[in-house]
Amino acid sequence: MDHRGSELDALSGLGDPVRRRLYEFVAGRTEPVGRDEAAAAVGIGRPLAAYHLDKLATLGLLTASYQRPAGRSGPGAGRPAKVYARSGSEFAVTVPPREYELAARLLAAAVEADRSGESRAALHDAAEQFGGDLGRRCRAAEPGREDLQQAATDALREHGFEPWPDEDGTVRLRNCPFHHLAAQHTEIVCGMNLALIEGLVSGLGVSGLHPALDPQPGYCCVVIGTGTPEATRGGRHSHDA
């Protein structure tokens, strides 16, 4: 109960609208955020931002550290500033208690244990079917939409993948919705993710998007390239090697 209580406290901390906006701003950044930047983004004073940011860190939703401003070093650089980033902790509360993750771990273990490969193939088929259905629903909901690549990233964002384009247009996914499961059953979950996103791209009828496996620290294992399929598949080959 103590563990569930701490998770409930953390999630309840986002009930304050200002605190929630601060969390969403920090969580959406790829680099740590300082108090001044966060305050300006949310439109509040620095002291109030500092209070809420520290509270979010105490609850475990953010991590706090100190760093000097970019380009400053040496004795005259001043004191390091306190900065914040999204923590790696996960919080979920169900009432009454449920163990969906335990069921997922058992199912993943069963798929891994099937040496015939039939269970893994069935999982990939189911994931691809889900992604295809999702893509077709998105397309049917907005039949006149021309920017189907944006529709794909919108759908991924709604399912927790947090798509983030690189400078070259490659879409990386800043979050894996199945993070803990992927850490324990990497090949199973990464293959499932790839099949799901391939299905989504196919269901939307998007040309020019090429999902492939390219695991990088801090990102989902799938990357969506916008170049040639051969260039994107290079990441998949390196993963399999």
Secondary structure, DSSP 8 states (H G I E B T S, - for coil): -HHHHHHHHHHHGGGSHHHHHHHHHHHT-SS-EEHHHHHHHHT--HHHHHHHHHHHHHTTSEEEEEE--TT--SGGG---EEEEEE-S------SS---HHHHHHHHHHHHHH-TTSHHHHHHHHHHHHHHHHHHHHHHHHSTT---HHHHHHHHHHHTT--EEE-TTS-EEES--TTHHHHHHSHHHHHHHHHHHHHHHHHHHT-SS-EEEE---TTS-SEEEESS-HHHHHHHHHHHH-
